[in-house]
Amino acid sequence: MFLHFVADSLDGSLARERNLTSKRGEFLDQILDAIFFAVLPIGIGFSSYAIFEVVMFSAILADLHNFLIMLWILLRKKFLFPGIGVFEYHLIFILGAVLSYFWQGSILTLGNYSLGWFDIIVIIAVPLSIIDFCISASKLFGELENF
């Protein structure tokens, strides 16, 4: 996760600095991010330290955010990052990994579910992400009124 975070943060900056930007590079950046944010939660969901359903909801939400970003680009020619975007998802997963490494096992029990760090972090982040998604979608919808 950390290596992807560093590489994803540097690739565009290095390409721009060396004047090597291209549409193919932009495509690779977008598609590799989408793959990463689909595969990573699946791996975490199947692990022993997270509840599958909780983590999968965050994976679906990340893909919805990505889809909304593509709609912004397609319909308004704007590239808007959501409030909880790629950078924040990296931090959320890295924080979950570090906390799970040092404090393994159940942190909280709700009903029949024993929640670990990944579950708790996702339960906190998902509602914030849903709110951010709805605000961004409504802004885009409003901007399309004149078209």
C-alpha distance (Angstrom), angle and dihedral (degrees) to the residues before:
residue distance angle dihedral
M1 . . .
F2 3.77 . .
L3 3.82 92.9 .
H4 3.81 91.2 50.7
F5 3.80 89.3 48.4
V6 3.82 92.5 52.6
A7 3.82 94.6 41.9
D8 3.81 92.8 46.2
S9 3.79 91.0 49.4
L10 3.80 94.2 49.2
D11 3.81 105.1 39.2
G12 3.80 97.7 74.9
S13 3.80 93.5 40.9
L14 3.80 92.1 51.3
A15 3.80 92.4 46.1
R16 3.80 91.8 51.1
E17 3.82 92.5 44.8
R18 3.82 91.3 51.9
N19 3.80 92.4 40.4
L20 3.82 90.8 -120.0
T21 3.80 100.3 127.7
S22 3.79 118.6 138.7
K23 3.78 141.2 162.5
R24 3.81 88.4 -109.9
G25 3.80 90.0 56.0
E26 3.79 91.1 48.4
F27 3.80 89.5 49.5
L28 3.82 92.0 49.7
D29 3.80 91.3 48.9
Q30 3.81 92.3 51.1
I31 3.81 96.9 43.4
L32 3.82 94.6 45.2
D33 3.82 90.3 50.1
A34 3.80 89.9 50.5
I35 3.82 91.4 49.3
F36 3.81 92.1 46.5
F37 3.80 93.4 50.4
A38 3.80 90.9 48.0
V39 3.81 97.7 45.5
L40 3.81 99.0 40.1
P41 3.83 97.2 60.3
I42 3.80 90.3 43.9
G43 3.81 89.2 56.2
I44 3.79 92.1 46.1
G45 3.81 90.8 45.2
F46 3.80 92.1 55.8
S47 3.80 92.4 47.0
S48 3.76 124.7 98.8
Y49 3.81 93.6 -115.4
A50 3.81 101.7 61.5
I51 3.79 138.7 48.7
F52 3.80 109.5 -112.6
E53 3.82 97.4 -140.2
V54 3.80 94.0 49.9
V55 3.80 94.9 50.1
M56 3.82 94.1 41.7
F57 3.79 90.2 57.8
S58 3.81 88.5 59.3
A59 3.82 90.4 49.8
I60 3.80 91.3 53.4
L61 3.79 90.8 47.1
A62 3.82 91.8 50.5
D63 3.81 89.7 53.3
L64 3.82 90.7 48.5
H65 3.81 89.2 52.8
N66 3.80 89.9 50.4
F67 3.80 90.4 49.5
L68 3.81 91.1 50.0
I69 3.81 90.6 50.7
M70 3.81 89.0 52.9
L71 3.82 89.7 50.5
W72 3.81 90.0 52.4
I73 3.80 89.4 51.8
L74 3.79 94.7 44.7
L75 3.79 99.5 42.3
R76 3.82 103.0 31.9
K77 3.83 104.8 18.1
K78 3.82 89.3 -123.5
F79 3.78 127.9 127.1
L80 3.79 106.6 -148.9
F81 3.75 123.1 176.6
P82 3.79 114.5 -144.3
G83 3.80 118.4 -121.7
I84 3.80 88.0 -110.2
G85 3.78 100.8 38.7
V86 3.77 141.3 138.4
F87 3.81 95.2 -49.4
E88 3.79 93.5 47.9
Y89 3.82 92.9 46.5
H90 3.80 89.0 53.3
L91 3.79 90.7 51.8
I92 3.80 92.3 46.2
F93 3.80 92.8 52.8
I94 3.82 94.0 42.4
L95 3.82 90.8 49.5
G96 3.81 90.1 48.8
A97 3.80 91.2 50.0
V98 3.81 93.7 49.2
L99 3.81 93.9 46.1
S100 3.83 91.3 45.8
Y101 3.79 90.4 50.8
F102 3.81 94.0 53.7
W103 3.82 99.3 32.8
Q104 3.77 108.8 33.8
G105 3.76 125.2 -177.8
S106 3.76 133.1 29.3
I107 3.79 118.8 -14.3
L108 3.79 98.7 176.2
T109 3.80 136.0 9.8
L110 3.80 121.6 -143.5
G111 3.78 113.9 179.5
N112 3.80 107.0 -51.9
Y113 3.81 93.4 -17.2
S114 3.78 124.0 97.3
L115 3.78 105.1 -157.5
G116 3.79 123.6 -149.4
W117 3.79 128.2 -167.0
F118 3.81 95.2 -82.2
D119 3.80 90.7 52.3
I120 3.80 93.9 48.7
I121 3.81 93.9 46.3
V122 3.80 91.9 48.0
I123 3.83 91.7 47.1
I124 3.82 88.4 55.0
A125 3.83 96.3 41.9
V126 3.82 99.2 44.2
P127 3.83 98.1 65.9
L128 3.82 90.1 47.1
S129 3.78 89.6 49.2
I130 3.81 92.3 48.5
I131 3.81 90.5 52.2
D132 3.81 90.6 48.7
F133 3.81 90.7 48.1
C134 3.82 92.6 50.8
I135 3.82 92.6 48.1
S136 3.81 92.1 49.7
A137 3.82 92.6 45.6
S138 3.81 92.1 49.6
K139 3.84 91.0 48.8
L140 3.79 90.3 52.1
F141 3.80 91.1 46.5
G142 3.81 89.6 51.3
E143 3.79 92.8 49.7
L144 3.81 90.8 52.4
E145 3.81 92.5 57.4
N146 3.82 93.1 94.6
F147 3.81 95.5 47.7
